Structure formats: C-alpha cells, structure tokens
C-alpha cells in the first residue's frame, strides 16, 4: 500500500469523527510530542513501542492529509537525497 493510501485513510477517519476542522496543526504537533514522550518511556517494551510508533505515524498521516502532501513522491525524493548524501560518500 502506498503512503498516500495511509494519508487518505487518516483523512477519512478525521472526516468520520468530524474532527478535521477542529484540530489545528498546533494541536496535532502537541499530540505528537506527547506520543514521542511516551515512546521514550516504552523503548524496552516491544508491544507498547510498536503501538506508539503507530500512534505517531497516524498523527503524521493526519497532518499530511490536512495539507494534501504527496507522500509517495516525497518518499522517493527523500530516498534519492539519502542515497546521494550517504551511499555515495561511503563509496569514496
């Protein structure tokens, strides 16, 4: 499944709970910070850790949905930048 599918799924969820217009980027960033703090606390518990990663990803997909970012395109561009920055320097 593409990243844009996950983005769209998060957007549909927000519509279903009628939260899309009520949740600002600032609120979502605050939620993400809270989830990140929990993530740091559960690093030694794989089940809780994977749940926290899911929670954080979902919030990020919500933000991407709000802004209609093309995540697949960004992923591909990001991969190219990383390869150029890290892999090419490792071969030298």
C-alpha positions as CSV (number, residue, x, y, z in Angstrom):
1,X,0.0,0.0,0.0
2,X,1.3,3.5,-0.8
3,X,1.9,6.1,1.8
4,X,-0.7,8.2,0.1
5,X,-3.2,5.5,0.9
6,X,-2.4,5.8,4.6
7,X,-2.7,9.6,4.3
8,X,-6.1,9.2,2.8
9,X,-7.2,6.7,5.4
10,X,-6.2,9.1,8.1
11,X,-8.1,11.9,6.4
12,X,-11.2,9.7,6.1
13,X,-11.0,8.9,9.7
14,X,-10.9,12.5,10.6
15,X,-14.0,13.2,8.5
16,X,-15.8,10.3,10.1
17,X,-15.2,11.7,13.6
18,X,-15.9,15.2,12.4
19,X,-12.5,16.4,13.7
20,X,-10.8,17.6,10.6
21,X,-11.8,21.2,11.0
22,X,-11.4,21.2,14.8
23,X,-7.8,20.0,15.1
24,X,-5.2,22.6,14.3
25,X,-1.6,21.7,13.2
26,X,-0.5,23.1,16.6
27,X,-2.8,20.6,18.4
28,X,-1.5,17.7,16.3
29,X,2.1,18.7,17.0
30,X,1.3,18.8,20.7
31,X,-0.2,15.3,20.4
32,X,2.9,14.1,18.5
33,X,5.1,15.5,21.3
34,X,3.1,13.7,23.9
35,X,3.3,10.4,21.9
36,X,7.0,10.9,21.5
37,X,7.4,11.3,25.3
38,X,5.5,8.0,25.7
39,X,7.7,6.4,23.0
40,X,10.8,7.2,25.0
41,X,9.3,5.6,28.1
42,X,8.3,2.3,26.4
43,X,11.5,1.6,24.4
44,X,12.1,-1.6,26.4
45,X,8.5,-3.0,25.7
46,X,8.2,-4.1,22.1
47,X,4.4,-4.3,22.2
48,X,4.0,-0.8,23.6
49,X,6.7,0.5,21.3
50,X,5.1,-0.6,18.1
51,X,1.8,0.9,19.3
52,X,3.4,4.2,19.9
53,X,5.0,4.2,16.5
54,X,1.6,3.5,15.0
55,X,0.1,6.4,17.0
56,X,2.8,8.8,15.8
57,X,2.6,7.7,12.2
58,X,-1.2,8.2,12.3
59,X,-0.8,11.7,13.5
60,X,1.8,12.4,10.8
61,X,-0.6,11.0,8.2
62,X,-3.4,13.3,9.6
63,X,-1.1,16.3,9.1
64,X,-0.2,15.1,5.6
65,X,-3.9,14.7,4.8
66,X,-4.7,18.2,6.0
67,X,-2.1,19.6,3.6
68,X,-2.7,17.0,0.8
69,X,1.0,16.2,0.7
70,X,2.1,13.6,-1.9
71,X,4.0,11.3,0.5
72,X,4.9,8.8,-2.2
73,X,6.7,11.4,-4.2
74,X,8.4,12.8,-1.1
75,X,9.5,9.3,-0.1
76,X,11.0,8.7,-3.5
77,X,12.8,12.1,-3.5
78,X,13.9,11.6,0.1
79,X,15.4,8.2,-0.8
80,X,17.3,9.8,-3.7
81,X,18.7,12.5,-1.4
82,X,19.8,10.0,1.2
83,X,21.5,7.8,-1.3
84,X,23.3,10.8,-2.8
85,X,24.3,12.0,0.7
86,X,25.2,8.8,2.5
87,X,25.8,6.0,0.0
88,X,27.9,7.9,-2.5
89,X,30.1,9.2,0.4
90,X,30.6,5.6,1.7
91,X,31.9,4.5,-1.7
92,X,34.6,7.1,-1.8
